[in-house]
Amino acid sequence: GNGRWAKSRGLPRLMGHRAGAESVREIVRAAGELGIGTLTLYAFSTENWQRSPLEVQGLMRLLVHTLRKESQELHKNGVRLHAVGRTDGLPAPVRKELERTIEFLSANRGLHLNLALNYGGRQEIVDAARAVARAGESITEDSIARHLYTAHSPDPDLVVRTSGEFRLSNFLLWQSAYAEIHVTPTFWPDFRRRELVLALLDYQRRERRF
């Protein structure tokens, strides 16, 4: 919803992405304070390469800038970072900054933050199946789960969909099989601590039957 947020205000799309980065900062901080163990944010999908080269370049520069700017704050708050997706397809400066930040935060034991970058849920399942075949393992639910990008994280209990969209948009398709889904009309740049708390309150009212 970053682009639509910007369009509704007569602003360039990149201004929406910059506002969205502020939401990332607040939600990561709030999630840690609220005791959430793992938070996965959909930062850049495999389909996002189809956007204009100018917007893609701006997003990549914004990602590098945000990682540099926020690394000390993340470290202070005990956040660990992982990048999930086909990260080898990202530009070299982005990979370098990601690797630096991940290493810098690797000893932390607080909130586990997954950034989904060059990520697609279908692509993840394909990559996991290929990894199972290369390892000579039998194809089972357990073997595929062990080779997912998020094998280091538990499956999500709650998926929050912003912008009023009633779809997963190729996000954590395998992992979300039993997740509760909360849909909010709020665009991501306006999604702050209050909206996160409302999503958690909605989740607490659900009966988890799996």
Disulfide bonds with the S-S distance in Angstrom:
none
